């Protein structure tokens, strides 16, 4: 069997240059691959970001989602029906007291809508924050790959410098 150092010397390489070249070749052939689990993580981050933006939009005065708006409407309708029924039984339908009671129902309904909006804003902020964290993790994995490749280039360059000295 031939001595590997004979082959290296025939090519004009030292063992250090050869090892550095192998490391560089491996990193170059491997390429800049996405980390394992990238696709589902990236999709989840995108979905969370979109949902977070939608929730924050509702929290910033945009329309409530249909289910939440239906709950608010149901609360208001039930409250108004109760007020009408109560004041009708008392024979005070159309009175100032009934109008004040209706105003109270409207204020309670607005409070409920505000609370839902506020909760959605908080949840939206949490979702977008989590989405940003997930994207940050993906970027850090890519930077680690780039660092590995840069280190392989540096090792090869150092081996070449040592060989020429």
C-alpha positions, 0 to 999 in steps of 0.5 A, spaced: 500 500 500 502 506 498 504 511 503 499 517 503 504 522 504 508 520 498 501 522 494 501 529 498 508 530 496 507 528 489 501 533 489 505 538 493 501 538 499 502 538 506 498 534 511 495 540 514 493 543 507 490 536 505 486 536 511 484 544 510 482 542 503 478 536 505 474 540 510 473 546 505 470 541 500 466 538 505 463 544 507 462 547 500 459 540 498 454 540 503 452 547 501 447 552 505 442 547 507 436 549 511 436 546 518 432 540 520 425 542 521 425 548 517 419 548 513 414 546 519 417 551 523 417 557 518 410 555 516 408 555 523 412 562 524 408 565 518 401 563 520 403 565 528 405 572 525 399 573 520 394 571 526 398 575 531 397 581 526 389 580 525 388 580 532 392 586 533 388 589 528 382 588 531 385 590 538 387 597 534 379 598 533 378 594 527 372 590 526 372 584 531 372 577 528 365 574 527 364 570 533 366 575 538 362 580 534 356 575 535 357 575 542 357 582 543 351 583 539 347 577 543 349 581 550 346 587 547 340 584 544 339 580 551 340 586 555 335 591 551 330 586 551 330 585 558 330 593 559 324 593 555 320 587 558 322 590 565 319 597 563 313 595 559 311 591 565 312 597 570 308 601 565 314 606 564 315 604 557 318 610 553 320 613 560 327 617 561 329 611 566 328 606 561 332 610 556 338 611 562 337 603 563 338 602 555 344 607 555 347 602 561 346 596 556 350 600 551 355 602 555 356 595 558 356 592 551 362 597 549 365 595 555 365 588 553 367 589 546 373 593 549 375 587 553 375 583 547 379 588 543 384 588 549 385 581 550 386 580 542 391 585 542 395 582 547 394 575 544 396 578 537 402 581 541 404 574 544 403 571 537 407 576 533 413 575 538 413 568 538 413 568 530 419 573 531 423 568 536 422 562 531 424 566 525 430 568 529 432 561 531 432 559 524 436 565 522 441 563 528 441 556 525 443 559 518 449 563 521 452 557 525 452 554 518 455 560 515 460 560 521 462 553 520 463 554 512 467 561 514 471 557 519 473 551 514 475 557 509 480 560 514 483 553 516 484 552 509 487 558 508 491 557 514 494 551 512 496 554 505 500 559 509 503 554 513 505 550 507 508 556 503 512 558 509 
